[in-house]
């Protein structure tokens, strides 16, 4: 029996919980941008926990969706991002 080869394309959501990650976030986002994956199939969501540095601004400047909630722990931030 022969099977047809098919390409399965899966969309991926990458949720990044942050708190004052101004120094590390650019490298993280750069790594994501270099993935061998169609840009249309990757969704990046930064969920910020009230950063006081430039974390949100860096994410926004890269065209990333940014959510903010100052009251959650890291698990709650991940869940918030996943609910989008």
VENLIN-V913108 format. One record per backbone hydrogen bond with DSSP energy under -0.5 kcal/mol. CO is the residue of the C=O (numbers start at 1). NH is the residue of the N-H. Records with the same first field share a line. If there is no record, write none. Layout:
CO = NH / NH
//
This chain:
6 = 8
7 = 9
8 = 10
12 = 14 / 43
13 = 15
14 = 16 / 45
15 = 17
16 = 47
18 = 49
21 = 25
22 = 26
24 = 28
25 = 29
26 = 30
27 = 31
28 = 32
29 = 33
30 = 34
32 = 35
35 = 37
38 = 41
39 = 42
41 = 12
43 = 14 / 45
44 = 65
45 = 16 / 47
46 = 48 / 67
47 = 18
48 = 69
54 = 58
55 = 59
56 = 60
57 = 61
58 = 62
59 = 62 / 64
60 = 63
65 = 46
67 = 48
69 = 72
73 = 77
74 = 78
75 = 79
76 = 80
77 = 81
78 = 82
79 = 83
81 = 84
//
